[in-house]
Each structure stands twice: as structure tokens, then as C-alpha cells.
């Protein structure tokens, strides 16, 4: 079978690569053409565009890059027709993917969506196009199945969360060896996960690093995003107890005492490693003003959304400042407070449905294609 996969972010690259591996086990003749990143490219097939070329953050940034987005849409449609896949698999990235899905449905292609757009947060009106254009939807958050089926009468598959597999299947790290190989001391580690896009990194990393002089007994380690080069981060690294590691986020989290994390998938990854965290977010003024008027959520982190309570502190926009961040970091470094994190994190993992998301999704996709071919 021929699979055309579209993911536009680092997290989509990770989940896409694991799905591709699972599809290969179901279909020994699987042929892939995809938009993604280095992880998907390592599995095989043809990488059409890297997500580095696609990552535009916030309302203002999208508007500024409309011409590029339009060109990408046109190119994607032409590329799909040339490849003529048996199925198109969309991974999140809704602004782009739902436009392609509308066109693809009209052309007669099978549309399967893995990792639902977060229409439960904003743009709920997208349910109309999803019901019209998507043949099968695979959701990874427990409350999404209820949202789609009970509220909108649209059947979906809850397959579990792929991060559980991604984290559970990794090789365990020898902490002493890891520290030596990466030039880290024996001091406890505070990990900094400032996001994957340059716009967000610039806004949050300088505030995170403003704490460094107040924590001499710790070392701060920046987790570099897969799509960014070390040269970009150099402008922020000015202290001796600040280190940088690229493409080693999971290994870093596995040996961390605490973490400061930009909102997004990283908050869930940090929780699954049982690391106490403070969630940080700071967008452009315009994007934030628009966002707070259209997003209908009590929380911004997936951890709190799934647990339906503020298990981790969220510092948003003006609340994300040096004074407040220091206060919250002191809290998560306290042994008693850390115990509460661990209890909440175990509940979180239980609610996510256990292992097997990629395998479950691959089986359902392959079965569906065979049934209609």
C-alpha cells in the first residue's frame, strides 16, 4: 500500500515515525511519502518537506506567511496526485491538513486523521469539515472520544497516547555515563524546554535563564529542539552553569530534578518522566490577545486538561516573569511538594490508556484500507 503522511511539527515527526514503523509491521509492502522530519526520514520513504519549513506560530505569524502557506498547499495537492496514495494520513497540524483533506475528499482519496485537531479548545466549528472530509479519526486523549461521539455524533477510535510507547520503548540511560559524555557535573539538573519554534524560544528562554544566578547548587540544561541549530541558542547561553543538549530531551528528562516547560506536548512528556514542572507560556501581544478571546479552556497544559485540575502551575503571559517563576521553582524543588506531583502523574498515565497507540492505529488503518480496496 502507498501511504501519504502529513505532519507539520516536531511532535508529529515523532508520532509519525512510530506509526510508520507500526504500519511496516502490518504491511511489508508499505510505501511512504511524507511531510515530517528526521525521525520519519530514518524509517524510510521520501521526505517531501521538513517541518522546519512549515512551523508558523500564532495568529500574527500565520498572517505574515500566508503566501508561503498557499504555495505549500498547492504543491502538496500536486504531489499527492503524482504519488496517488491508497490513503492520506494527517497528523494534527489542522490549519493545513483540513484544507488538504477537503480537496482530497473531493478527489476521492481516503482521509485518515491521527491525533485530532484540538477543536475542543477552539474552532469547534471545524467539526463540520471533519465530519464531511475525514473517513476515520484516531484520538489520543481520553476526553476526545466523548467530545466527538456524545457531543457531535461522530464515531472515533481512542487508541491511547503514543508518548507512552515512545518513552516506554527507549533505552534506559546510565546517568553517570550520560553526565560525563555531555559535560555535566554531579549537581542536580533543572531542565529547560523552551519550545521548538524560534518565536517562542526567544520569548521564554531569557526569562527561564534569569534564574540561573539564584541556583548555584543546580545546573541548568537547555533541551534543544530538533529543528533548531546550536548557533541559534548561543545568544542565550552566558553563564557557566548553563548547558545545552540537542536531540537528547528524553535522556535529559530521565535524569532531571525539575523542569521549566513551554506549554505543549513537552508538558505531557515531562509528566510521563515523573519530573515536577512549571509550565510557561509567552506569545506575541497580538497572538495572545486574540487567543484568549477564542480559546475556551480552563488550562493550557495537557497535564491539567487530562486530570481536570491544576496539577502543574501555569504561568501565562505577564505572570511568566522572573519573580513568579522563582517562587514556583522553589515549590517544585521541595521534597513534600514533589510527592504530590508523582501521585498526579501516575493518575495521568492511567488515564492515557496504556501502551499500544501506534500499533492500534496501524492495525485500524490497514484493516480499513483492505476493507475498501
C-alpha positions as a Markdown table, in Angstrom:
| # | Residue | x | y | z |
|---|---|---|---|---|
| 1 | Unk | 0.0 | 0.0 | 0.0 |
| 2 | Unk | 1.0 | 3.6 | -0.6 |
| 3 | Unk | 0.8 | 6.0 | 2.4 |
| 4 | Unk | 1.0 | 9.8 | 2.1 |
| 5 | Unk | 1.5 | 11.3 | 5.6 |
| 6 | Unk | 1.4 | 15.0 | 6.5 |
| 7 | Unk | 2.8 | 16.2 | 9.9 |
| 8 | Unk | 4.0 | 19.8 | 10.4 |
| 9 | Unk | 5.7 | 19.8 | 13.8 |
| 10 | Unk | 8.4 | 18.1 | 15.8 |
| 11 | Unk | 5.8 | 16.1 | 17.8 |
| 12 | Unk | 4.2 | 15.0 | 14.6 |
| 13 | Unk | 7.5 | 13.8 | 13.4 |
| 14 | Unk | 7.9 | 11.6 | 16.5 |
| 15 | Unk | 4.4 | 10.1 | 16.3 |
| 16 | Unk | 4.6 | 9.8 | 12.6 |
| 17 | Unk | 7.8 | 7.8 | 12.8 |
| 18 | Unk | 6.3 | 5.4 | 15.3 |
| 19 | Unk | 3.2 | 5.0 | 13.2 |
| 20 | Unk | 5.3 | 4.3 | 10.1 |
| 21 | Unk | 7.2 | 1.5 | 12.0 |
| 22 | Unk | 3.9 | 0.0 | 13.1 |
| 23 | Unk | 2.5 | 0.2 | 9.5 |
| 24 | Unk | 5.6 | -1.6 | 8.2 |
| 25 | Unk | 4.8 | -4.5 | 10.6 |
| 26 | Unk | 1.2 | -4.7 | 9.3 |
| 27 | Unk | 2.1 | -4.1 | 5.6 |
| 28 | Unk | 5.5 | -5.4 | 4.4 |
| 29 | Unk | 5.0 | -3.6 | 1.1 |
| 30 | Unk | 4.3 | -0.2 | 2.7 |
| 31 | Unk | 5.5 | 2.7 | 0.6 |
| 32 | Unk | 5.7 | 6.1 | 2.3 |
| 33 | Unk | 5.9 | 9.7 | 1.0 |
| 34 | Unk | 5.6 | 12.3 | 3.8 |
| 35 | Unk | 5.9 | 15.8 | 5.2 |
| 36 | Unk | 7.7 | 15.5 | 8.5 |
| 37 | Unk | 11.2 | 15.4 | 9.9 |
| 38 | Unk | 14.4 | 13.5 | 10.6 |
| 39 | Unk | 12.7 | 10.8 | 12.6 |
| 40 | Unk | 10.3 | 9.9 | 9.9 |
| 41 | Unk | 13.0 | 10.1 | 7.3 |
| 42 | Unk | 15.0 | 7.5 | 9.3 |
| 43 | Unk | 12.2 | 5.0 | 8.8 |
| 44 | Unk | 12.3 | 5.1 | 5.0 |
| 45 | Unk | 10.4 | 6.5 | 2.1 |
| 46 | Unk | 10.5 | 10.0 | 0.7 |
| 47 | Unk | 10.6 | 13.2 | 2.8 |
| 48 | Unk | 8.8 | 15.9 | 0.7 |
| 49 | Unk | 9.1 | 18.9 | 3.1 |
| 50 | Unk | 10.7 | 19.2 | 6.5 |
| 51 | Unk | 8.6 | 20.7 | 9.3 |
| 52 | Unk | 11.2 | 23.4 | 9.8 |
| 53 | Unk | 9.7 | 24.9 | 6.6 |
| 54 | Unk | 6.2 | 24.8 | 7.9 |
| 55 | Unk | 6.3 | 25.9 | 11.6 |
| 56 | Unk | 4.5 | 29.3 | 11.9 |
| 57 | Unk | 3.4 | 30.1 | 15.5 |
| 58 | Unk | 0.5 | 32.3 | 16.4 |
| 59 | Unk | -2.1 | 34.3 | 14.6 |
| 60 | Unk | 0.1 | 37.2 | 13.6 |
| 61 | Unk | 2.9 | 34.9 | 12.3 |
| 62 | Unk | 0.5 | 32.9 | 10.2 |
| 63 | Unk | -0.9 | 36.1 | 8.5 |
| 64 | Unk | 2.7 | 37.2 | 7.7 |
| 65 | Unk | 3.4 | 33.9 | 6.0 |
| 66 | Unk | 0.2 | 33.4 | 4.1 |
| 67 | Unk | 1.9 | 33.4 | 0.7 |
| 68 | Unk | 4.3 | 30.6 | 1.7 |
| 69 | Unk | 1.4 | 28.6 | 3.2 |
| 70 | Unk | -0.6 | 29.0 | 0.0 |
| 71 | Unk | 2.3 | 27.8 | -2.1 |
| 72 | Unk | 2.7 | 24.8 | 0.1 |
| 73 | Unk | -0.9 | 23.9 | -0.2 |
| 74 | Unk | -0.7 | 24.0 | -4.0 |
| 75 | Unk | 2.5 | 21.9 | -4.1 |
| 76 | Unk | 1.0 | 19.4 | -1.6 |
| 77 | Unk | -2.0 | 18.8 | -3.8 |
| 78 | Unk | 0.1 | 18.3 | -6.9 |
| 79 | Unk | 2.5 | 15.9 | -5.0 |
| 80 | Unk | -0.4 | 13.8 | -3.8 |
| 81 | Unk | -1.8 | 13.4 | -7.3 |
| 82 | Unk | 1.6 | 12.4 | -8.6 |
| 83 | Unk | 2.0 | 9.8 | -5.9 |
| 84 | Unk | -1.6 | 8.6 | -5.9 |
| 85 | Unk | -1.7 | 7.0 | -2.5 |
| 86 | Unk | -4.1 | 4.4 | -1.1 |
| 87 | Unk | -4.6 | 6.6 | 1.9 |
| 88 | Unk | -3.6 | 10.0 | 3.2 |
| 89 | Unk | -2.8 | 10.2 | 6.9 |
| 90 | Unk | -3.0 | 13.5 | 8.6 |
| 91 | Unk | -1.2 | 14.1 | 11.9 |
| 92 | Unk | -2.5 | 17.1 | 13.9 |
| 93 | Unk | -1.5 | 20.4 | 12.1 |
| 94 | Unk | -5.1 | 21.3 | 11.3 |
| 95 | Unk | -4.8 | 24.6 | 9.6 |
| 96 | Unk | -3.0 | 23.0 | 6.7 |
| 97 | Unk | -4.3 | 19.4 | 6.9 |
| 98 | Unk | -8.0 | 20.2 | 6.9 |
| 99 | Unk | -7.6 | 22.2 | 3.8 |
| 100 | Unk | -5.9 | 19.3 | 2.1 |
| 101 | Unk | -8.5 | 16.9 | 3.4 |
| 102 | Unk | -11.3 | 18.9 | 1.8 |
| 103 | Unk | -9.6 | 18.8 | -1.6 |
| 104 | Unk | -8.6 | 15.1 | -1.2 |
| 105 | Unk | -12.1 | 14.1 | -0.3 |
| 106 | Unk | -13.4 | 15.7 | -3.5 |
| 107 | Unk | -10.7 | 13.8 | -5.4 |
| 108 | Unk | -11.8 | 10.5 | -4.0 |
| 109 | Unk | -8.8 | 9.8 | -1.7 |
| 110 | Unk | -9.2 | 8.1 | 1.7 |
| 111 | Unk | -8.6 | 10.5 | 4.6 |
| 112 | Unk | -7.5 | 9.1 | 7.9 |
| 113 | Unk | -6.7 | 11.6 | 10.8 |
| 114 | Unk | -4.2 | 10.5 | 13.5 |
| 115 | Unk | -4.1 | 12.9 | 16.5 |
| 116 | Unk | -7.2 | 15.0 | 16.3 |
| 117 | Unk | -7.1 | 18.8 | 15.9 |
| 118 | Unk | -7.8 | 20.4 | 19.3 |
| 119 | Unk | -11.2 | 21.6 | 18.3 |
| 120 | Unk | -12.4 | 21.1 | 21.8 |
| 121 | Unk | -10.2 | 24.1 | 22.7 |
| 122 | Unk | -11.0 | 26.4 | 19.9 |
| 123 | Unk | -12.5 | 26.5 | 16.4 |
| 124 | Unk | -15.1 | 23.9 | 17.3 |
| 125 | Unk | -16.9 | 24.8 | 14.0 |
| 126 | Unk | -14.2 | 22.7 | 12.3 |
| 127 | Unk | -16.3 | 19.7 | 13.3 |
| 128 | Unk | -18.4 | 20.3 | 10.2 |
| 129 | Unk | -15.5 | 19.8 | 7.8 |
| 130 | Unk | -14.1 | 16.9 | 9.9 |
| 131 | Unk | -17.4 | 15.0 | 9.6 |
| 132 | Unk | -17.6 | 15.8 | 5.9 |
| 133 | Unk | -14.0 | 15.1 | 4.9 |
| 134 | Unk | -12.4 | 12.6 | 7.3 |
| 135 | Unk | -13.2 | 8.9 | 6.9 |
| 136 | Unk | -11.5 | 7.7 | 10.1 |
| 137 | Unk | -10.4 | 9.7 | 13.2 |
| 138 | Unk | -7.9 | 8.3 | 15.7 |
| 139 | Unk | -7.8 | 10.3 | 19.0 |
| 140 | Unk | -5.2 | 10.1 | 21.7 |
| 141 | Unk | -6.7 | 11.9 | 24.6 |
| 142 | Unk | -9.4 | 10.2 | 26.8 |
| 143 | Unk | -11.9 | 13.1 | 26.8 |
| 144 | Unk | -11.8 | 13.5 | 23.0 |
| 145 | Unk | -13.8 | 10.3 | 22.3 |
| 146 | Unk | -16.7 | 11.7 | 24.5 |
| 147 | Unk | -16.4 | 15.1 | 22.8 |
| 148 | Unk | -16.7 | 13.7 | 19.3 |
| 149 | Unk | -19.2 | 10.9 | 19.9 |
| 150 | Unk | -21.5 | 12.3 | 22.6 |
| 151 | Unk | -21.5 | 16.0 | 21.6 |
| 152 | Unk | -21.1 | 15.7 | 17.8 |
| 153 | Unk | -22.3 | 12.2 | 16.9 |
| 154 | Unk | -19.1 | 11.4 | 15.1 |
| 155 | Unk | -17.6 | 8.0 | 15.8 |
| 156 | Unk | -13.8 | 8.0 | 16.5 |
| 157 | Unk | -11.2 | 5.5 | 17.7 |
| 158 | Unk | -9.5 | 6.1 | 21.1 |
| 159 | Unk | -6.1 | 4.4 | 20.5 |
| 160 | Unk | -4.2 | 5.6 | 23.6 |
| 161 | Unk | -1.4 | 8.1 | 23.7 |
| 162 | Unk | 1.7 | 7.4 | 21.5 |
| 163 | Unk | 4.0 | 9.2 | 24.0 |
| 164 | Unk | 3.7 | 6.2 | 26.4 |
| 165 | Unk | 5.2 | 3.9 | 23.7 |
| 166 | Unk | 7.8 | 6.4 | 22.7 |
| 167 | Unk | 9.0 | 6.8 | 26.3 |
| 168 | Unk | 8.5 | 3.2 | 27.4 |
| 169 | Unk | 10.4 | 1.7 | 24.4 |
| 170 | Unk | 13.6 | 3.9 | 24.8 |
| 171 | Unk | 16.8 | 2.5 | 26.2 |
| 172 | Unk | 17.5 | 3.4 | 29.8 |
| 173 | Unk | 20.2 | 5.9 | 30.5 |
| 174 | Unk | 23.3 | 5.3 | 32.6 |
| 175 | Unk | 23.2 | 8.6 | 34.5 |
| 176 | Unk | 26.9 | 8.7 | 35.4 |
| 177 | Unk | 27.9 | 8.0 | 31.8 |
| 178 | Unk | 25.4 | 10.5 | 30.5 |
| 179 | Unk | 26.7 | 13.3 | 32.6 |
| 180 | Unk | 30.3 | 12.6 | 31.7 |
| 181 | Unk | 29.6 | 12.3 | 28.0 |
| 182 | Unk | 27.7 | 15.6 | 27.9 |
| 183 | Unk | 30.0 | 17.6 | 30.2 |
| 184 | Unk | 27.6 | 17.8 | 33.1 |
| 185 | Unk | 28.6 | 17.9 | 36.7 |
| 186 | Unk | 27.1 | 16.0 | 39.6 |
| 187 | Unk | 24.8 | 18.9 | 40.5 |
| 188 | Unk | 21.0 | 18.3 | 40.3 |
| 189 | Unk | 19.7 | 19.2 | 36.9 |
| 190 | Unk | 16.9 | 21.7 | 36.1 |
| 191 | Unk | 15.8 | 21.1 | 32.5 |
| 192 | Unk | 14.7 | 24.0 | 30.3 |
| 193 | Unk | 12.3 | 23.1 | 27.5 |
| 194 | Unk | 11.6 | 26.4 | 25.8 |
| 195 | Unk | 9.7 | 25.1 | 22.8 |
| 196 | Unk | 10.5 | 24.2 | 19.2 |
| 197 | Unk | 9.9 | 27.4 | 17.2 |
| 198 | Unk | 12.3 | 30.4 | 17.2 |
| 199 | Unk | 9.5 | 32.8 | 18.1 |
| 200 | Unk | 8.6 | 31.0 | 21.3 |
| 201 | Unk | 12.1 | 30.2 | 22.3 |
| 202 | Unk | 13.1 | 33.9 | 22.1 |
| 203 | Unk | 10.2 | 34.9 | 24.3 |
| 204 | Unk | 10.6 | 32.3 | 27.1 |
| 205 | Unk | 14.3 | 31.2 | 27.3 |
| 206 | Unk | 15.7 | 34.6 | 28.5 |
| 207 | Unk | 13.2 | 34.6 | 31.4 |
| 208 | Unk | 14.0 | 31.0 | 32.3 |
| 209 | Unk | 17.7 | 31.8 | 32.3 |
| 210 | Unk | 17.2 | 34.8 | 34.5 |
| 211 | Unk | 17.1 | 32.5 | 37.5 |
| 212 | Unk | 20.5 | 30.9 | 37.0 |
| 213 | Unk | 22.4 | 33.1 | 39.5 |
| 214 | Unk | 20.0 | 32.2 | 42.3 |
| 215 | Unk | 20.5 | 28.5 | 42.0 |
| 216 | Unk | 24.3 | 27.9 | 42.2 |
| 217 | Unk | 23.8 | 24.4 | 43.6 |
| 218 | Unk | 22.0 | 23.3 | 40.4 |
| 219 | Unk | 22.9 | 23.2 | 36.8 |
| 220 | Unk | 20.5 | 24.3 | 34.1 |
| 221 | Unk | 20.4 | 22.4 | 30.8 |
| 222 | Unk | 18.6 | 23.6 | 27.7 |
| 223 | Unk | 16.9 | 20.9 | 25.7 |
| 224 | Unk | 17.5 | 21.9 | 22.1 |
| 225 | Unk | 14.6 | 21.5 | 19.6 |
| 226 | Unk | 15.2 | 19.0 | 16.8 |
| 227 | Unk | 14.6 | 21.8 | 14.2 |
| 228 | Unk | 17.0 | 24.4 | 15.6 |
| 229 | Unk | 20.8 | 24.6 | 15.4 |
| 230 | Unk | 23.1 | 25.2 | 18.4 |
| 231 | Unk | 24.1 | 28.6 | 16.9 |
| 232 | Unk | 20.6 | 29.9 | 17.5 |
| 233 | Unk | 20.9 | 29.1 | 21.2 |
| 234 | Unk | 24.3 | 30.6 | 21.7 |
| 235 | Unk | 22.9 | 34.1 | 22.2 |
| 236 | Unk | 21.2 | 33.0 | 25.4 |
| 237 | Unk | 24.0 | 30.9 | 27.0 |
| 238 | Unk | 26.1 | 33.3 | 29.1 |
| 239 | Unk | 26.5 | 31.5 | 32.4 |
| 240 | Unk | 28.9 | 28.7 | 33.3 |
| 241 | Unk | 26.3 | 26.5 | 34.9 |
| 242 | Unk | 24.1 | 26.6 | 31.7 |
| 243 | Unk | 24.5 | 23.7 | 29.3 |
| 244 | Unk | 23.0 | 22.8 | 26.0 |
| 245 | Unk | 22.0 | 19.4 | 24.7 |
| 246 | Unk | 20.5 | 18.8 | 21.3 |
| 247 | Unk | 18.2 | 15.9 | 20.4 |
| 248 | Unk | 18.5 | 14.3 | 23.9 |
| 249 | Unk | 15.4 | 15.6 | 25.6 |
| 250 | Unk | 14.2 | 12.2 | 26.8 |
| 251 | Unk | 17.6 | 11.2 | 28.2 |
| 252 | Unk | 17.8 | 14.6 | 29.9 |
| 253 | Unk | 14.4 | 14.4 | 31.5 |
| 254 | Unk | 15.2 | 10.9 | 32.8 |
| 255 | Unk | 17.9 | 12.4 | 35.0 |
| 256 | Unk | 16.3 | 15.8 | 35.8 |
| 257 | Unk | 15.2 | 17.0 | 39.2 |
| 258 | Unk | 12.8 | 19.7 | 37.9 |
| 259 | Unk | 11.8 | 21.3 | 34.6 |
| 260 | Unk | 10.6 | 24.6 | 33.2 |
| 261 | Unk | 8.5 | 23.8 | 30.2 |
| 262 | Unk | 6.8 | 25.7 | 27.5 |
| 263 | Unk | 3.2 | 24.7 | 27.1 |
| 264 | Unk | 2.5 | 21.9 | 24.5 |
| 265 | Unk | 3.4 | 18.3 | 24.1 |
| 266 | Unk | 6.5 | 18.8 | 26.3 |
| 267 | Unk | 4.4 | 19.2 | 29.4 |
| 268 | Unk | 3.0 | 15.7 | 28.9 |
| 269 | Unk | 6.4 | 14.3 | 28.1 |
| 270 | Unk | 7.8 | 15.8 | 31.3 |
| 271 | Unk | 5.0 | 14.4 | 33.3 |
| 272 | Unk | 5.5 | 10.9 | 31.9 |
| 273 | Unk | 9.1 | 11.0 | 33.1 |
| 274 | Unk | 7.7 | 12.0 | 36.5 |
| 275 | Unk | 9.6 | 15.3 | 36.6 |
| 276 | Unk | 8.0 | 18.2 | 38.6 |
| 277 | Unk | 7.5 | 21.1 | 36.3 |
| 278 | Unk | 6.3 | 24.7 | 35.9 |
| 279 | Unk | 4.5 | 25.4 | 32.6 |
| 280 | Unk | 5.5 | 28.6 | 30.9 |
| 281 | Unk | 3.9 | 30.5 | 28.0 |
| 282 | Unk | 4.5 | 33.9 | 26.4 |
| 283 | Unk | 3.3 | 34.7 | 23.0 |
| 284 | Unk | 3.3 | 38.0 | 21.0 |
| 285 | Unk | 0.9 | 40.6 | 22.3 |
| 286 | Unk | -1.4 | 40.3 | 19.3 |
| 287 | Unk | -1.5 | 36.5 | 19.3 |
| 288 | Unk | -2.2 | 36.4 | 23.0 |
| 289 | Unk | -5.0 | 38.9 | 22.8 |
| 290 | Unk | -6.7 | 37.0 | 20.0 |
| 291 | Unk | -6.0 | 33.7 | 21.6 |
| 292 | Unk | -7.5 | 34.4 | 25.0 |
| 293 | Unk | -10.7 | 35.5 | 23.3 |
| 294 | Unk | -11.2 | 32.4 | 21.2 |
| 295 | Unk | -9.7 | 29.6 | 23.2 |
| 296 | Unk | -12.3 | 28.0 | 25.5 |
| 297 | Unk | -10.2 | 26.1 | 28.1 |
| 298 | Unk | -9.6 | 26.2 | 31.8 |
| 299 | Unk | -5.9 | 25.3 | 31.3 |
| 300 | Unk | -3.2 | 25.4 | 28.7 |
| 301 | Unk | -1.2 | 22.3 | 29.6 |
| 302 | Unk | -2.3 | 18.8 | 28.6 |
| 303 | Unk | -1.4 | 17.6 | 32.1 |
| 304 | Unk | -4.1 | 19.8 | 33.7 |
| 305 | Unk | -6.6 | 19.3 | 30.9 |
| 306 | Unk | -6.5 | 15.5 | 31.2 |
| 307 | Unk | -6.5 | 15.5 | 35.0 |
| 308 | Unk | -9.2 | 18.2 | 35.1 |
| 309 | Unk | -7.3 | 20.2 | 37.8 |
| 310 | Unk | -4.3 | 22.4 | 38.2 |
| 311 | Unk | -1.7 | 19.6 | 38.9 |
| 312 | Unk | 1.1 | 21.8 | 37.5 |
| 313 | Unk | 1.3 | 25.5 | 37.8 |
| 314 | Unk | 0.8 | 27.5 | 34.6 |
| 315 | Unk | 2.5 | 30.9 | 34.2 |
| 316 | Unk | 0.9 | 32.7 | 31.2 |
| 317 | Unk | 2.0 | 35.9 | 29.5 |
| 318 | Unk | 2.5 | 38.6 | 32.2 |
| 319 | Unk | 2.5 | 36.1 | 35.0 |
| 320 | Unk | 5.5 | 34.5 | 33.4 |
| 321 | Unk | 8.2 | 36.7 | 34.9 |
| 322 | Unk | 11.4 | 36.2 | 36.9 |
| 323 | Unk | 9.9 | 36.8 | 40.4 |
| 324 | Unk | 6.9 | 34.4 | 39.9 |
| 325 | Unk | 9.0 | 31.8 | 38.2 |
| 326 | Unk | 11.5 | 31.7 | 41.0 |
| 327 | Unk | 8.7 | 31.3 | 43.5 |
| 328 | Unk | 7.2 | 28.3 | 41.6 |
| 329 | Unk | 10.6 | 26.7 | 41.0 |
| 330 | Unk | 11.3 | 26.8 | 44.8 |
| 331 | Unk | 8.0 | 25.0 | 45.3 |
| 332 | Unk | 8.7 | 22.1 | 42.9 |
| 333 | Unk | 12.2 | 21.6 | 44.4 |
| 334 | Unk | 10.6 | 21.0 | 47.8 |
| 335 | Unk | 10.5 | 17.3 | 48.7 |
| 336 | Unk | 7.0 | 17.3 | 50.1 |
| 337 | Unk | 5.6 | 19.1 | 47.0 |
| 338 | Unk | 7.3 | 16.6 | 44.7 |
| 339 | Unk | 5.4 | 13.7 | 46.3 |
| 340 | Unk | 2.1 | 15.3 | 45.1 |
| 341 | Unk | 3.4 | 15.6 | 41.6 |
| 342 | Unk | 4.3 | 11.9 | 41.5 |
| 343 | Unk | 0.8 | 10.9 | 42.6 |
| 344 | Unk | -0.9 | 13.1 | 40.0 |
| 345 | Unk | 1.5 | 11.8 | 37.3 |
| 346 | Unk | 0.6 | 8.2 | 38.0 |
| 347 | Unk | -3.1 | 9.1 | 37.6 |
| 348 | Unk | -2.3 | 10.8 | 34.3 |
| 349 | Unk | -0.6 | 7.8 | 32.9 |
| 350 | Unk | -3.5 | 5.6 | 33.8 |
| 351 | Unk | -6.0 | 7.9 | 32.1 |
| 352 | Unk | -4.0 | 7.9 | 28.9 |
| 353 | Unk | -4.9 | 4.3 | 28.3 |
| 354 | Unk | -1.6 | 2.4 | 28.4 |
| 355 | Unk | 0.7 | 1.3 | 25.6 |
| 356 | Unk | 0.0 | 0.5 | 22.0 |
| 357 | Unk | -1.2 | 3.7 | 20.3 |
| 358 | Unk | 0.9 | 3.3 | 17.2 |
| 359 | Unk | 0.2 | -0.4 | 16.9 |
| 360 | Unk | -3.5 | 0.1 | 17.4 |
| 361 | Unk | -3.7 | 2.9 | 14.9 |
| 362 | Unk | -1.7 | 1.0 | 12.2 |
| 363 | Unk | -3.9 | -2.1 | 12.6 |
| 364 | Unk | -7.1 | 0.0 | 12.2 |
| 365 | Unk | -5.7 | 1.9 | 9.1 |
| 366 | Unk | -4.6 | -1.2 | 7.4 |
| 367 | Unk | -7.8 | -3.1 | 8.1 |
| 368 | Unk | -9.9 | -0.1 | 6.8 |
| 369 | Unk | -7.9 | 0.2 | 3.6 |
| 370 | Unk | -8.1 | -3.5 | 2.8 |
| 371 | Unk | -11.9 | -3.5 | 3.5 |
| 372 | Unk | -12.5 | -0.7 | 1.0 |
| 373 | Unk | -9.9 | -1.6 | -1.7 |
